Amino acid sequence: MSARNKVFAIRYASRKAERSSCFLGGPADDAPVQMDYFVWAIIGEARAFVVDTGFCAASGAKRGRVADRDPVHAIERVGLQADTVTDVIQTHLHYDHAGGLSAFPAARFHMHARELEFAAGPLMRFDHLAQHYERAHVDTAMSLTRAGRVAIMEEPVRTLAPGVELHHVGGHSDGLTCVRVMTKAGWLLLASDICHFRENLTERRPFPVAANVVDMLRAYETAEALADGADLIIPGHDPDVMERFPAAGPKDAGIVARLDGGPKETPLPNF
């Protein structure tokens, strides 16, 4: 595989949580933990992808989340404009990943059929599942589908471009997909919410929000198989990402990390 894609993590919000809310079963030490919120960008030689669209102000406020910057405009820091982006990958439709669907008028959206069916289906009668979705976001996703603007994935793996693959894993949500990207450092995995934190993965301690805990545990193994090493698995909400990887530019520290060259620190031990 000769493709070498640039990959960026863009942090648009942070909040304080308790460890017991981030690890199923709860740790003995219920200390505060920082949870970051990201969108990601993949820039290849001929094609660029935005990965997820963050939470909107209304859905964030409903849950006490305040963004430091608008995730839709934050992609401008890596040279992308929402009104000209042609491809958006939606790893799933939870409120903090799908709030900007309507902000990409030229885009085709890539998402798994099982996520659409899950988010709009009868299991949403259970508040434990439904509370993580916004009806308006799901309605927008369905409207985009009816308009022919969603590339619906039904197979377990789909190649979108040289060195850019979608893999369905489920677990956190029924249709959760991750994104495997070939970079100069090797195969990198934008894990999204396979693991919110690296510790979910390494300690095999699932995040409490799960459509299927068994699938979540299996997804940890999938993540390890898809990436060329522990360093290249990028958790969905871990502040460690901003610390381990170099800033994309001199004014991007703590906001945009460049992922495709690998971490700036000593590599993590492999699994």
C-alpha positions in Angstrom: 0.0 0.0 0.0 1.6 3.2 -1.2 -1.0 5.7 -0.1 0.2 8.3 2.5 -2.6 10.3 4.0 -2.4 13.2 6.3 -4.6 12.7 9.4 -5.6 15.3 12.0 -7.4 15.3 15.3 -9.3 18.5 16.0 -10.4 19.1 19.6 -13.5 21.3 19.9 -14.6 20.7 23.5 -13.5 19.2 26.9 -15.3 18.5 30.2 -14.7 16.9 33.5 -16.2 13.6 34.2 -15.9 10.9 36.9 -13.9 7.8 36.3 -16.9 5.7 37.4 -18.9 7.1 34.4 -16.2 6.0 32.0 -15.5 2.4 33.0 -18.1 -0.3 33.3 -18.1 -1.6 36.9 -16.5 1.6 38.2 -12.9 2.0 39.4 -12.1 2.0 43.1 -10.7 5.5 42.8 -13.6 7.7 41.5 -11.3 10.6 40.6 -12.1 13.3 38.0 -11.1 12.6 34.5 -10.9 14.9 31.5 -13.0 13.9 28.4 -12.2 15.6 25.1 -14.4 15.9 22.1 -12.9 15.6 18.6 -13.6 15.7 14.9 -11.0 14.2 12.6 -9.8 15.0 9.0 -8.1 12.8 6.5 -6.4 14.5 3.6 -5.2 12.4 0.7 -3.6 13.3 -2.6 -6.9 13.5 -4.4 -9.6 13.4 -1.8 -10.3 14.6 1.7 -12.6 13.2 4.4 -14.1 14.8 7.5 -14.8 12.2 10.2 -17.8 13.0 12.4 -19.3 16.5 12.8 -19.3 17.1 16.6 -22.1 18.3 18.8 -24.2 21.3 18.0 -24.7 24.1 20.6 -28.3 23.0 21.4 -27.6 19.4 22.1 -24.5 20.3 24.0 -26.3 22.8 26.2 -29.0 20.2 27.0 -26.3 18.0 28.5 -24.1 20.7 30.1 -21.5 20.5 27.4 -20.0 23.8 26.1 -17.8 23.8 23.0 -14.6 25.8 22.9 -15.0 26.2 19.2 -17.5 25.3 16.5 -16.4 21.9 15.2 -17.7 22.6 11.7 -15.6 25.7 11.4 -12.6 24.1 13.3 -11.8 22.0 10.2 -10.7 25.3 8.5 -7.5 25.0 10.6 -6.5 22.1 8.4 -7.5 23.8 5.1 -11.0 22.4 4.7 -14.3 24.3 4.2 -17.6 22.8 5.2 -19.4 24.1 2.1 -16.9 22.4 -0.2 -16.2 19.1 1.6 -17.3 16.2 -0.6 -17.1 13.3 1.9 -18.1 13.0 5.5 -17.7 9.7 7.4 -20.2 9.3 10.3 -18.8 6.7 12.6 -22.2 6.7 14.4 -25.1 9.1 15.1 -24.7 9.9 18.8 -25.3 13.6 19.6 -21.6 14.4 20.0 -20.7 13.0 16.7 -23.6 14.0 14.4 -24.5 17.6 15.3 -23.2 19.1 12.1 -24.8 17.0 9.4 -26.7 19.9 7.9 -23.5 22.0 7.6 -22.0 20.2 4.7 -24.2 21.0 1.6 -21.9 19.4 -1.0 -21.0 16.3 1.0 -21.8 12.6 0.6 -22.1 10.9 3.9 -20.7 7.5 4.6 -22.4 5.4 7.4 -23.5 1.9 8.2 -27.0 0.8 7.5 -27.2 -0.7 11.0 -26.6 2.7 12.6 -29.5 4.2 10.6 -31.8 1.3 11.4 -30.7 1.4 15.1 -31.1 5.1 15.6 -34.5 5.3 13.9 -35.8 2.0 15.1 -37.9 0.5 17.9 -35.1 0.1 20.4 -35.2 3.8 20.9 -38.1 3.2 23.2 -35.4 2.5 25.8 -34.1 5.7 27.3 -30.8 4.1 28.1 -30.1 4.0 24.3 -32.2 6.9 23.1 -30.7 9.6 25.4 -27.4 9.5 23.4 -29.2 10.5 20.2 -30.9 13.7 19.1 -34.1 13.2 17.2 -33.2 16.2 15.0 -29.9 14.7 14.0 -31.5 11.3 13.2 -34.2 13.0 11.2 -31.5 14.9 9.3 -29.7 11.6 8.6 -32.9 10.1 7.3 -33.6 13.1 5.1 -30.1 12.9 3.6 -30.7 9.2 3.0 -33.9 9.9 1.1 -32.1 12.6 -0.9 -29.6 10.0 -2.1 -26.7 11.7 -0.2 -25.8 8.8 2.1 -23.5 6.1 0.8 -25.0 3.3 2.9 -22.5 0.6 4.0 -24.0 -2.9 4.6 -20.8 -5.0 4.3 -18.3 -5.3 7.2 -15.5 -3.5 5.4 -15.5 -0.9 2.7 -12.6 0.9 1.0 -13.3 4.5 0.3 -10.0 5.7 -1.3 -6.4 4.4 -1.4 -5.5 3.7 2.2 -8.9 4.7 3.7 -11.1 1.9 4.9 -14.3 1.7 7.0 -14.8 -1.3 9.3 -18.1 -2.0 11.1 -17.6 -3.1 14.7 -20.7 -2.2 16.7 -20.6 -2.3 20.4 -20.9 1.3 21.6 -23.7 1.7 19.1 -25.1 -1.0 16.8 -23.7 0.6 13.6 -20.4 2.0 14.9 -17.6 2.0 12.3 -14.0 2.8 12.7 -11.6 4.3 10.1 -8.4 2.6 9.1 -5.9 4.9 7.3 -2.6 4.2 5.7 0.0 6.9 6.8 3.7 7.2 6.7 3.8 5.7 10.2 1.8 2.7 9.0 -1.9 1.7 9.4 -3.5 4.1 11.8 -7.0 3.5 13.3 -9.4 6.4 14.1 -11.2 4.2 16.6 -13.9 6.7 17.4 -15.9 5.3 20.3 -14.5 1.7 20.1 -12.7 3.1 23.1 -13.3 6.5 24.6 -10.0 6.2 26.5 -6.9 4.1 25.8 -7.5 2.5 29.2 -10.9 1.1 28.1 -8.9 -0.8 25.5 -5.8 -1.8 27.4 -7.7 -2.9 30.6 -10.6 -4.4 28.7 -12.9 -2.2 30.8 -15.9 -1.1 28.5 -17.3 2.3 28.5 -20.8 2.2 30.2 -22.7 3.4 27.1 -23.1 0.2 25.1 -25.6 -1.2 22.7 -23.8 -4.6 23.1 -21.0 -5.1 25.6 -19.8 -8.3 23.9 -19.4 -6.5 20.6 -17.6 -3.7 22.4 -15.1 -6.2 23.8 -14.6 -7.9 20.4 -14.1 -4.4 18.9 -11.0 -4.0 21.2 -9.5 -7.0 19.5 -10.4 -5.7 16.1 -8.8 -2.4 16.8 -5.5 -4.1 17.8 -5.6 -6.2 14.7 -6.2 -3.2 12.3 -3.5 -0.8 13.6 0.2 -1.1 13.1 0.9 -0.9 16.8 -0.6 0.5 20.0 0.6 4.1 19.2 -1.6 4.2 16.1 -4.9 3.5 17.8 -6.6 6.8 18.3 -9.3 6.8 21.1 -12.4 8.9 20.6 -12.2 11.1 23.7 -8.8 10.7 25.3 -6.9 14.0 26.1 -3.7 11.9 25.8 -4.1 12.3 22.0 -3.3 16.0 22.3 -0.3 15.3 24.5 1.3 12.5 22.6 1.1 13.8 19.1 2.6 17.0 17.7 0.6 20.1 17.0 -0.3 20.6 13.4 1.2 24.1 13.4 2.7 26.7 15.7 -0.8 28.0 16.8 -2.5 24.6 17.0 -1.1 23.3 20.4 -4.0 21.7 22.3 -6.4 22.2 19.4 -5.1 20.3 16.3 -2.8 17.3 16.5 -1.0 15.8 13.4 -1.4 12.0 13.7 0.1 10.5 10.5 3.7 10.8 11.5 3.2 9.0 14.7 3.6 10.3 18.3 6.3 12.7 19.4 7.0 10.9 22.6 8.5 7.4 23.3 6.3 4.9 21.6 3.7 3.0 23.7 4.3 -0.7 24.3 2.3 -2.9 22.0 -0.4 -5.1 23.2 
